[in-house]
Amino acid sequence: MIGRARWAVVADDVAEALPGLQVRHVTVPVADHRTPADVRARLDYLAERIDGARAIELRRQEIPFAYRVFFRKIGLDPDVHSTPIERLVLDRLVAGGFAPRGLVADAVTIATAETGVAVVAFDGAAVDDELFVRSARGGERLMTADASLKLAAGTPLIASGERLLAVLFGAVDERVEVSERSTTVELAAIRVPGVPLLAVDEALWIAAETITGPGQV
């Protein structure tokens, strides 16, 4: 069974600059990281529902539009830096489908594709009980497979204790990425103004049930 969903603590300066930003997260056990046949079938089904017309219509829908508005607020042009759901749709159109990438990654894909909500996953062992949304401090760096990225002071981050996990809507530190050795994962759904709480909870539920199997959530 999964743990209870919790709200991340949002630092005062972030809450003041970005009112309405919230992160809801839940701990989920992982027994097997391989993508089962039913999840593969679900990816294929979702891919069949996404075409060029859906991509054009997407920007007018409530949740994708809310993320586009928020991206502009934090200085990201959504026509250059795609929102999570738009990036999924673009990847599907380019690739012609959703290729399985491991159970946790596939669960995140399914949850975002079905709800439009931005979901990210971290290795559960890297996360203390609480998550925090805070601003980057001067000199902080995020490690990726390709480089050590120096973060501009004030960049919104997701952290756990003193450990930096990810840039908000950006790269995840490679040291906290989910791997085949992960026995638990921390699923985090990012809520911005205009995204209903019901959709956030649904996204977490879909991702968690995909990982644990029906009836385990």
TORGUKE-954267 format. One line per 3 residues: their letters; for each residue y, x, z of N, C-alpha, C. Coordinates in steps of 0.1 Angstrom, whole numbers, plus 5000, padded with zeros to 4 digits. Atoms other than C-alpha are relative to their C-alpha. Layout:
! TORGUKE-954267
A> Y,X,Z,Y,X,Z,Y,X,Z | ...
This chain:
! TORGUKE-954267
MIG> 4988,5008,5000,5000,5000,5000,5012,5009,5000 | 4988,4992,5000,5035,5012,4994,5008,4997,5012 | 4992,5002,4988,5061,5017,5021,5011,4990,4997
RAR> 4990,5010,5002,5091,4995,5026,5012,5006,4992 | 4988,4995,5008,5121,4998,5003,5012,5002,5009 | 4988,4997,4992,5152,5014,5018,5012,5003,4991
WAV> 4987,4997,5007,5188,5019,5008,5003,5015,5003 | 4995,4986,4998,5200,5055,5003,5014,4999,5007 | 4987,4999,4994,5230,5065,5024,5010,5005,4990
VAD> 4990,4996,5009,5261,5067,5003,5012,5007,5007 | 4989,4993,4993,5287,5093,5014,5013,4992,4998 | 4988,5008,5000,5321,5079,5022,5009,5003,4988
DVA> 4992,4996,5011,5339,5098,4995,4995,4994,4987 | 5006,5006,5012,5314,5085,4969,5002,4985,5000 | 4998,5015,4998,5316,5049,4982,5014,4996,4996
EAL> 4986,5003,5003,5354,5051,4979,5003,5001,4986 | 4997,4998,5015,5355,5065,4944,4992,4991,4991 | 5009,5008,5008,5326,5045,4931,4994,4988,5007
PGL> 5005,5011,4992,5324,5012,4950,4989,4992,4992 | 5011,5008,5006,5292,4992,4944,4989,5009,4996 | 5012,4991,5003,5270,5023,4937,4991,5000,5011
QVR> 5011,5000,4990,5237,5020,4955,4988,5006,4994 | 5013,4995,5004,5203,5036,4954,4990,4994,5009 | 5011,5006,4992,5172,5017,4966,4987,5008,4996
HVT> 5012,4992,5003,5140,5037,4970,4988,4996,5008 | 5012,5004,4994,5104,5033,4980,4990,5011,4998 | 5011,4990,5001,5074,5057,4987,4988,4993,4995
VPV> 5012,5006,5006,5043,5051,4966,4989,5011,4999 | 5011,4990,5001,5009,5068,4968,4995,5001,4986 | 5006,4998,5013,4993,5082,4937,4986,5006,5001
ADH> 5014,4995,4999,4956,5086,4934,4996,5008,4988 | 5004,4994,5013,4953,5096,4897,5012,4999,4991 | 4988,5000,5008,4980,5107,4874,4997,4997,4985
RTP> 5004,5004,5014,4961,5099,4842,5005,4986,4997 | 4996,5013,5004,4974,5070,4822,4988,4991,4996 | 5011,5008,5003,4948,5042,4822,5002,4991,4988
ADV> 4999,5008,5012,4940,5020,4793,5009,4988,5000 | 4992,5011,4999,4958,4990,4806,5015,5003,4999 | 4987,4995,5000,4990,5010,4810,5004,5004,4985
RAR> 4998,4997,5014,4986,5024,4775,5003,4987,4991 | 4998,5012,5007,4983,4989,4762,5014,4993,5003 | 4987,5006,4997,5014,4978,4780,5011,5008,4994
LDY> 4990,4992,5008,5034,5007,4765,5000,4996,4986 | 5001,5004,5014,5022,4996,4731,5007,4986,4998 | 4994,5014,5001,5032,4960,4737,5015,5001,5001
LAE> 4985,4999,4999,5067,4970,4749,5006,5006,4988 | 4994,4993,5012,5072,4993,4719,5001,4990,4988 | 5000,5010,5010,5063,4964,4696,5012,4990,5001
RID> 4988,5009,4997,5091,4943,4712,5013,5006,4997 | 4988,4993,5001,5117,4969,4706,5002,5004,4985 | 4997,4996,5014,5132,4972,4671,5015,5002,4999
GAR> 4986,4997,5002,5166,4979,4655,5009,4989,5005 | 4992,5011,4996,5178,4944,4662,5002,4999,5015 | 4999,5000,4985,5170,4947,4699,5010,5011,5004
AIE> 4991,4989,4996,5189,4980,4700,5014,4996,4999 | 4986,5005,5002,5220,4964,4686,5004,4990,5010 | 4997,5011,4990,5218,4934,4709,5001,5005,5014
LRR> 5001,4994,4986,5212,4956,4740,5013,5001,5007 | 4987,4997,4994,5248,4965,4746,5007,4988,5005 | 4994,5012,4996,5258,4929,4750,4993,4994,5012
QEI> 5007,5006,4989,5233,4922,4777,5006,5005,5013 | 4993,4997,4988,5244,4921,4813,4997,5013,5007 | 5004,4988,4993,5225,4950,4828,5004,5013,4992
PFA> 4996,4989,5008,5229,4975,4800,5015,5002,4999 | 4985,5000,5001,5266,4966,4797,5005,5006,5013 | 4995,4995,4987,5270,4973,4835,4999,5015,5001
YRV> 5002,4985,5000,5256,5008,4831,5010,5007,4991 | 4990,4994,5009,5279,5015,4801,5014,5000,5007 | 4987,5000,4993,5309,5004,4821,5001,5011,5011
FFR> 5001,4990,4990,5298,5026,4850,5001,5014,4995 | 5000,4987,5006,5292,5056,4828,5014,5004,4996 | 4986,4996,5003,5328,5055,4816,5007,5003,5012
KIG> 4993,4998,4987,5339,5053,4852,4998,5014,5005 | 5003,4986,4995,5322,5086,4860,5002,5011,4990 | 4996,4990,5010,5334,5103,4829,4990,5003,4989
LDP> 5010,4998,5010,5304,5099,4806,5002,4989,4989 | 4999,5009,5012,5308,5084,4771,4986,4994,4997 | 5014,5006,5002,5278,5060,4768,4996,5001,4985
DVH> 5004,4998,5014,5279,5065,4730,4996,5014,4997 | 5004,4986,5001,5273,5102,4736,4988,5003,5010 | 5011,4998,4989,5253,5102,4769,4994,4986,5002
STP> 5006,5013,5000,5230,5072,4765,4996,4996,5014 | 5005,5006,4987,5223,5049,4795,4985,5000,4999 | 5015,4999,5000,5187,5050,4806,4993,4990,4991
IER> 5006,5009,5009,5177,5018,4788,5002,5003,4985 | 4997,4997,5014,5195,5027,4756,4993,5013,4996 | 5007,4988,5003,5179,5062,4757,4985,4997,4997
LVL> 5013,5004,5002,5145,5046,4760,4998,4993,4986 | 5000,5007,5013,5152,5023,4730,5001,5010,4989 | 4998,4990,5011,5164,5052,4709,4988,5009,4999
DRL> 5012,4992,5001,5134,5073,4718,4989,4993,4993 | 5011,5008,5006,5111,5045,4708,5002,4999,4985 | 4997,5002,5014,5129,5040,4675,4997,5013,4992
VAG> 5002,4987,5006,5127,5077,4667,4985,5004,4999 | 5014,4996,4999,5091,5082,4678,4991,4990,4995 | 5009,5010,5005,5078,5049,4666,4991,4993,5011
GFA> 5007,5006,4990,5064,5040,4700,5002,5007,5013 | 4999,4993,4987,5060,5050,4737,4987,5008,5002 | 5012,4992,4997,5035,5079,4740,4998,5001,5015
PRG> 5002,4998,4985,5018,5081,4774,5004,5014,5004 | 4995,4987,4995,5033,5109,4795,4995,5003,5014 | 5004,4999,4986,5014,5105,4827,5003,4987,5007
LVA> 4999,5013,4994,5011,5075,4850,5014,4998,5006 | 4987,5002,4993,5043,5080,4870,5011,4999,4989 | 4990,5001,5011,5065,5087,4839,4998,4987,4992
DAV> 5002,5013,5007,5049,5057,4822,5004,4988,5008 | 4995,5011,4991,5056,5035,4852,5015,4999,5000 | 4985,5000,5000,5093,5045,4851,5004,4994,4986
TIA> 4996,5005,5014,5094,5038,4813,4998,4984,5000 | 5003,5015,5000,5078,5003,4818,5010,4993,5008 | 4990,5007,4991,5101,4994,4847,5014,4999,4994
TAE> 4986,5000,5007,5133,5004,4828,5000,4991,4988 | 5000,5008,5013,5122,4988,4795,4999,4985,5003 | 5001,5014,4997,5114,4955,4812,5012,4994,5008
TGV> 4989,5005,4992,5144,4953,4835,5014,5005,4996 | 4987,4993,5003,5171,4976,4821,5005,5008,5011 | 4995,4992,4988,5174,4992,4856,4996,5014,4999
AVV> 5002,4985,5000,5177,5030,4859,4991,5003,5011 | 5009,4996,4989,5147,5043,4878,4996,5015,4998 | 5003,4986,5001,5139,5079,4886,4989,5003,5011
AFD> 5010,4998,4991,5109,5094,4904,5000,5015,5004 | 5000,4986,4994,5106,5125,4927,4986,5002,5007 | 5012,4996,4992,5076,5143,4943,5003,4995,5014
GAA> 4998,5005,4987,5072,5125,4976,5001,5011,5011 | 5001,4990,4991,5065,5157,4994,5014,5007,5002 | 4987,4994,5000,5101,5169,4986,5010,4991,5007
VDD> 4990,5009,4995,5117,5139,5001,4998,4997,5015 | 5000,5005,4986,5125,5133,5038,5001,4985,5000 | 5000,5014,5000,5125,5097,5049,5012,4993,4993
ELF> 4988,5007,5006,5160,5090,5036,5005,5008,4988 | 4993,4994,5011,5179,5097,5004,5015,4998,5003 | 4986,5000,4999,5216,5104,5002,5006,5001,4986
VRS> 4992,4998,5012,5241,5099,4974,5013,5007,5005 | 4989,4993,4996,5268,5125,4978,5006,5008,4988 | 4993,4991,5010,5292,5148,4959,4995,5014,5001
ARG> 5004,4986,5000,5282,5183,4948,5011,5008,5007 | 4991,4990,4994,5297,5211,4969,5002,5012,4991 | 4997,4989,5009,5313,5241,4953,4988,5010,5000
GER> 5011,4989,5001,5286,5266,4940,4986,4994,5000 | 5014,5005,5000,5256,5242,4942,4994,5001,4986 | 5007,4998,5013,5231,5247,4915,4987,4991,5000
LMT> 5012,5008,5002,5203,5226,4901,4991,5008,4990 | 5009,4992,5008,5172,5243,4887,4992,4991,4990 | 5008,5006,5010,5156,5232,4855,4990,5010,4994
ADA> 5010,4991,5006,5128,5247,4835,5007,5010,4991 | 4993,4991,5009,5154,5263,4812,5011,5008,5006 | 4988,4993,4995,5183,5273,4834,5003,4996,5014
SLK> 4994,5003,4987,5200,5273,4867,5014,4994,4997 | 4987,5006,5004,5229,5248,4863,5010,5000,5012 | 4989,5001,4990,5261,5253,4883,5007,4987,4999
LAA> 4995,5014,5000,5274,5219,4893,5015,5000,5004 | 4986,5001,4996,5311,5210,4893,5001,4993,5013 | 4998,5007,4987,5323,5201,4928,5004,4986,4997
GTP> 4997,5015,5002,5324,5163,4931,4991,4993,4992 | 5010,5007,5008,5295,5156,4908,4991,4992,5008 | 5009,5009,4992,5276,5126,4921,4985,5005,5000
LIA> 5014,4995,4999,5241,5137,4933,4992,4990,5009 | 5010,5006,4991,5210,5123,4949,4993,5011,5007 | 5005,4989,4992,5198,5144,4977,4991,4995,5012
SGE> 5008,5004,4988,5173,5144,5007,5002,5011,5010 | 4997,4989,4991,5185,5163,5037,5009,5009,4993 | 4992,4989,5007,5199,5196,5024,4995,5002,4986
RLL> 5006,4997,5013,5177,5194,4993,5006,4992,4989 | 4995,5007,5012,5193,5185,4960,4989,4996,4992 | 5011,5006,5008,5171,5162,4940,5004,4999,4985
AVL> 4996,5003,5014,5190,5152,4909,5015,4997,4999 | 4987,5005,5003,5224,5147,4893,4998,4985,4997 | 5001,5015,5003,5231,5109,4892,5000,4998,4985
FGA> 5002,5002,5014,5219,5098,4858,4998,5013,4992 | 5001,4987,5007,5212,5134,4850,4987,5007,5003 | 5012,4992,4998,5187,5162,4854,4994,5000,5014
VDE> 5007,4999,4988,5161,5163,4881,4996,5015,5003 | 5004,4987,4997,5156,5196,4899,4985,5002,4998 | 5014,4998,5003,5123,5211,4887,4992,5001,5012
RVE> 5007,4998,4988,5113,5218,4923,4996,4987,5006 | 5004,5013,4994,5111,5181,4931,4995,4991,4990 | 5006,5009,5011,5097,5168,4898,4986,4996,5004
VSE> 5014,5005,4998,5065,5148,4899,4990,5009,4992 | 5010,4993,5007,5034,5168,4890,4986,4994,5003 | 5013,5005,4997,4997,5163,4890,4995,5003,5014
RST> 5003,4997,4986,4996,5177,4925,5007,4990,5010 | 4993,5010,4992,5019,5149,4938,4990,4990,5005 | 5008,5011,4994,5000,5126,4962,5008,4988,5003
TVE> 4991,5011,4999,5030,5104,4967,5013,5003,4991 | 4987,4999,5007,5062,5097,4947,5010,4992,5007 | 4989,5008,4995,5096,5085,4957,5006,4994,4988
LAA> 4994,5007,5011,5108,5058,4932,5014,4996,5005 | 4986,5003,4997,5146,5054,4932,5006,4992,4989 | 4994,5008,5010,5164,5026,4914,5015,5001,5003
IRV> 4985,4998,4998,5202,5031,4908,5006,4987,4996 | 4993,5013,5003,5223,5000,4911,5015,5003,4999 | 4986,4999,5002,5258,4998,4898,5006,4986,5000
PGV> 4994,5014,5000,5283,4969,4899,4996,4993,4987 | 5005,5008,5011,5270,4941,4877,4985,4999,4998 | 5015,5001,5001,5233,4948,4882,4995,4992,5012
PLL> 5004,5008,4989,5217,4921,4903,4990,5007,5009 | 5010,4994,4990,5197,4931,4934,4986,4996,4996 | 5014,5005,5003,5168,4910,4922,4994,5009,4989
AVD> 5005,4991,5011,5166,4932,4890,4996,5014,5006 | 5003,4987,4994,5166,4964,4912,4986,4999,5007 | 5012,5002,4993,5138,4951,4934,4988,4998,4990
EAL> 5011,5003,5010,5118,4939,4903,4996,5014,4994 | 5003,4987,5007,5121,4974,4887,4992,5008,5009 | 5008,4992,4990,5108,4991,4919,4986,4994,5001
WIA> 5013,5007,4999,5080,4965,4921,4991,5003,4988 | 5007,4998,5012,5070,4969,4885,4994,5015,4999 | 5004,4986,5001,5069,5007,4887,4989,5003,5011
AET> 5010,4998,4990,5050,5007,4920,4987,4994,4997 | 5013,5007,5003,5024,4982,4909,4993,5007,4988 | 5006,4992,5011,5019,5002,4877,4993,5012,5005
ITG> 5006,4988,4995,5011,5033,4897,4988,4996,5009 | 5010,5003,4991,4990,5017,4924,4989,4990,4995 | 5010,5010,5005,4973,4989,4904,5004,4987,5005
PGQ> 4997,5014,4996,4976,4951,4906,4995,4997,5014 | 5004,5005,4987,4975,4936,4940,5002,5010,5012 | 4998,4990,4990,4984,4968,4959,5014,5001,5006
V> 4986,5000,4995,5021,4962,4963,5003,4989,5009
